[in-house]
Amino acid sequence: MQYHYVVGYDSEKDRWFVESDTTDYFPDGNVYDDDSANRTGYRWFVPDEDSPEEAIDYALLRVLESCVPGILPGPKEA
């Protein structure tokens, strides 16, 4: 299973961020699973509420939100 997120850079604020609403980028969901295609016909999905996949998705998003702004350099530092 793969969990996908969107990282962006705001040039006015000079900072990186993680997009918390991925539905514009992943309209079928941000989780990819080959096995899901056999069960549902779709490889991409939004995790069900209170599912193990949702817990992982939430934890991974929080990890990214905590480290992306501080780790990635801005264009002036690169």
N, C-alpha and C positions, 0 to 999 in steps of 0.2 A: 504494500500500500504506500502511496506517495501523498504527501500533504504539500500543497502549493500555496504560496503567498506572493504578494506584490510589495516590493520595496521601491520607494520613490525618493526623489531629492527635491526639496523646496529651495529654490535659489534666492527667494526674498528673505527667508529665515536662515539660510545657509545651514540646513540640517537635513539629515536623512530621516525617513520615517517608514513605518510598516502600515500599509493600508489595512484597516480593520474590517472594512466592508468589501469583500472580494467578489460580490455578485455581479458587478459591472464587468469584471475581467474573467470570471469563471461562472457564467450563468447556470451551468448544470451542477455546480459545486466545486469546491477546491480540493477534494480528495479523489485520487485516482486509484482504481483497483481493477486489475485484469479479471480477477475472480468475480467481481461484481457483474461483469458482462454476462456471465453464465447464469447468474441468479435473476438479474433485472433487465438485461439487454443494454445497460448503460455502464460505461467504465467510470464516469465522473459522477459524484454525488455529494450532497450535503449530509453530514453525519446526523443521525437521529438524536433528538434531545435525550440527555441522560445515558447515551450509549458510550462504550469504551472509546470508540472513534472520536466522539465529541470531546471527551476528556483529553485525549492526546492532542487533538486539534487546538483546543484552548491552551493547553500547556505549551505547545510549540509556538503559538502566537505570542504568548507572554514572554517566552525566552527571546524571540526576535525583537519584541518591543523594548526589552530591557538592554539589549546589547547593540542593536543596529545604530542608534544615534551616537553612541560613544566610540564605536570601533571604526566605522568607515570614514575615511578622510574626505573633506570637501575638495572642490576642484583647485583651490589655492594651495592646499597641502599636498596634493598628489604629485 
